[in-house]
Amino acid sequence: MKIKVNDTVLVITGEDKGKTGKVLKTIKSENKVVVEGINISKRHTKPRTSNDKGGIFDIEMPIHVSNVKLVDKKEAKKETKKETKTTKTSKVEKVENKEKETKTTKEVAKKSTKKASK
């Protein structure tokens, strides 16, 4: 699962389509996430003890990971899609669509260029 806790996500389908929120919890076994302020449900509770108060509470319910999209932290509405690609020079790059920036995470090509120049 690419989405982690404290990531900002955009809901792309469902009742809350277009809303953004922060991921509070991930449920990896079910491929679901709980997002702050998204998919709110009413929970009716009875008082358990004499000090406890019952009532109707709003709680966030889990939403499937396929219904959310990772959003850039710098700009709240900018969507990003992360992929990894391998090129001929054995570099592993992370490409973020929408921005068309490439970030190299591993450079193996330095060794091969030193050997070729000798």
C-alpha positions as a LaTeX table, in Angstrom:
\begin{tabular}{lrrr}
\hline
Residue & $x$ (\AA) & $y$ (\AA) & $z$ (\AA) \\
\hline
Met1 & 0.00 & 0.00 & 0.00 \\
Lys2 & 1.53 & 3.33 & $-1.07$ \\
Ile3 & $-0.58$ & 5.47 & 1.25 \\
Lys4 & 0.77 & 5.87 & 4.78 \\
Val5 & $-0.42$ & 7.52 & 8.01 \\
Asn6 & $-0.28$ & 11.36 & 7.98 \\
Asp7 & $-0.41$ & 11.53 & 4.14 \\
Thr8 & $-2.83$ & 13.98 & 2.56 \\
Val9 & $-5.29$ & 12.28 & 0.20 \\
Leu10 & $-8.05$ & 13.33 & $-2.19$ \\
Val11 & $-11.27$ & 11.28 & $-2.42$ \\
Ile12 & $-11.95$ & 10.45 & $-6.08$ \\
Thr13 & $-15.24$ & 8.52 & $-5.81$ \\
Gly14 & $-18.23$ & 8.25 & $-3.54$ \\
Glu15 & $-20.28$ & 10.64 & $-1.45$ \\
Asp16 & $-17.28$ & 12.72 & $-0.35$ \\
Lys17 & $-15.78$ & 13.09 & $-3.85$ \\
Gly18 & $-13.39$ & 16.04 & $-4.16$ \\
Lys19 & $-12.68$ & 16.40 & $-0.43$ \\
Thr20 & $-9.18$ & 16.18 & 0.99 \\
Gly21 & $-8.10$ & 14.90 & 4.36 \\
Lys22 & $-5.28$ & 13.45 & 6.42 \\
Val23 & $-4.95$ & 9.67 & 6.84 \\
Leu24 & $-5.46$ & 8.71 & 10.49 \\
Lys25 & $-5.17$ & 4.92 & 10.25 \\
Thr26 & $-4.43$ & 2.24 & 7.66 \\
Ile27 & $-5.93$ & $-1.26$ & 7.65 \\
Lys28 & $-3.57$ & $-3.28$ & 5.45 \\
Ser29 & $-5.45$ & $-6.58$ & 5.69 \\
Glu30 & $-8.57$ & $-5.01$ & 4.15 \\
Asn31 & $-6.80$ & $-2.38$ & 1.95 \\
Lys32 & $-8.67$ & 0.43 & 3.68 \\
Val33 & $-7.76$ & 3.77 & 5.23 \\
Val34 & $-9.49$ & 6.05 & 7.73 \\
Val35 & $-9.39$ & 9.68 & 6.59 \\
Glu36 & $-10.07$ & 12.66 & 8.84 \\
Gly37 & $-13.51$ & 14.16 & 8.08 \\
Ile38 & $-14.35$ & 11.66 & 5.31 \\
Asn39 & $-17.03$ & 8.91 & 5.31 \\
Ile40 & $-18.62$ & 10.04 & 8.59 \\
Ser41 & $-21.19$ & 7.74 & 10.17 \\
Lys42 & $-23.46$ & 8.16 & 13.20 \\
Arg43 & $-22.82$ & 5.85 & 16.16 \\
His44 & $-25.57$ & 5.42 & 18.78 \\
Thr45 & $-24.17$ & 4.42 & 22.16 \\
Lys46 & $-25.70$ & 3.62 & 25.54 \\
Pro47 & $-24.05$ & 4.75 & 28.75 \\
Arg48 & $-21.94$ & 1.84 & 30.08 \\
Thr49 & $-21.43$ & 3.19 & 33.61 \\
Ser50 & $-23.11$ & 5.83 & 35.75 \\
Asn51 & $-20.38$ & 8.36 & 34.85 \\
Asp52 & $-20.57$ & 7.60 & 31.14 \\
Lys53 & $-22.77$ & 9.57 & 28.78 \\
Gly54 & $-24.57$ & 7.96 & 25.92 \\
Gly55 & $-25.62$ & 9.69 & 22.75 \\
Ile56 & $-25.09$ & 9.97 & 19.03 \\
Phe57 & $-21.47$ & 10.39 & 17.95 \\
Asp58 & $-19.96$ & 11.06 & 14.52 \\
Ile59 & $-17.09$ & 8.70 & 13.67 \\
Glu60 & $-14.94$ & 8.26 & 10.56 \\
Met61 & $-15.41$ & 4.91 & 8.84 \\
Pro62 & $-12.78$ & 3.20 & 6.64 \\
Ile63 & $-12.71$ & 3.85 & 2.89 \\
His64 & $-11.05$ & 1.63 & 0.28 \\
Val65 & $-7.59$ & 2.65 & $-0.91$ \\
Ser66 & $-8.68$ & 2.62 & $-4.57$ \\
Asn67 & $-11.12$ & 5.45 & $-3.81$ \\
Val68 & $-8.42$ & 7.88 & $-2.64$ \\
Lys69 & $-5.48$ & 9.51 & $-4.39$ \\
Leu70 & $-2.26$ & 10.81 & $-2.87$ \\
Val71 & $-2.00$ & 14.62 & $-2.90$ \\
Asp72 & 1.17 & 16.71 & $-2.80$ \\
Lys73 & 1.85 & 18.22 & 0.64 \\
Lys74 & 3.12 & 21.53 & $-0.77$ \\
Glu75 & $-0.01$ & 22.32 & $-2.73$ \\
Ala76 & $-3.15$ & 20.82 & $-1.23$ \\
Lys77 & $-5.01$ & 20.19 & $-4.52$ \\
Lys78 & $-2.10$ & 18.93 & $-6.65$ \\
Glu79 & $-2.45$ & 15.22 & $-7.39$ \\
Thr80 & 0.63 & 13.03 & $-7.78$ \\
Lys81 & 1.20 & 9.58 & $-9.13$ \\
Lys82 & 4.39 & 7.81 & $-8.15$ \\
Glu83 & 6.06 & 5.18 & $-10.29$ \\
Thr84 & 9.49 & 3.63 & $-10.44$ \\
Lys85 & 11.32 & 3.09 & $-13.71$ \\
Thr86 & 14.62 & 1.45 & $-14.59$ \\
Thr87 & 16.67 & 2.95 & $-17.40$ \\
Lys88 & 19.55 & 1.49 & $-19.46$ \\
Thr89 & 22.15 & 3.10 & $-17.19$ \\
Ser90 & 20.79 & 1.12 & $-14.19$ \\
Lys91 & 19.29 & 4.14 & $-12.46$ \\
Val92 & 16.08 & 3.76 & $-10.50$ \\
Glu93 & 13.98 & 6.89 & $-10.82$ \\
Lys94 & 10.80 & 8.04 & $-9.19$ \\
Val95 & 8.62 & 9.91 & $-11.66$ \\
Glu96 & 5.85 & 12.13 & $-10.39$ \\
Asn97 & 3.29 & 12.79 & $-13.08$ \\
Lys98 & 1.65 & 16.23 & $-13.27$ \\
Glu99 & 4.99 & 17.82 & $-12.36$ \\
Lys100 & 7.20 & 15.78 & $-14.73$ \\
Glu101 & 10.08 & 15.77 & $-12.27$ \\
Thr102 & 12.49 & 12.89 & $-11.94$ \\
Lys103 & 14.28 & 12.10 & $-8.73$ \\
Thr104 & 17.13 & 9.61 & $-8.74$ \\
Thr105 & 17.29 & 7.34 & $-5.74$ \\
Lys106 & 20.18 & 5.10 & $-6.74$ \\
Glu107 & 23.06 & 5.91 & $-9.02$ \\
Val108 & 25.06 & 2.97 & $-10.29$ \\
Ala109 & 26.09 & 4.67 & $-13.53$ \\
Lys110 & 28.98 & 6.55 & $-11.86$ \\
Lys111 & 31.08 & 3.37 & $-11.66$ \\
Ser112 & 30.44 & 2.44 & $-15.28$ \\
Thr113 & 31.47 & 5.92 & $-16.55$ \\
Lys114 & 34.76 & 5.85 & $-14.60$ \\
Lys115 & 35.73 & 2.50 & $-16.13$ \\
Ala116 & 34.86 & 3.68 & $-19.65$ \\
Ser117 & 37.00 & 6.84 & $-19.40$ \\
Lys118 & 40.18 & 4.87 & $-18.44$ \\
\hline
\end{tabular}
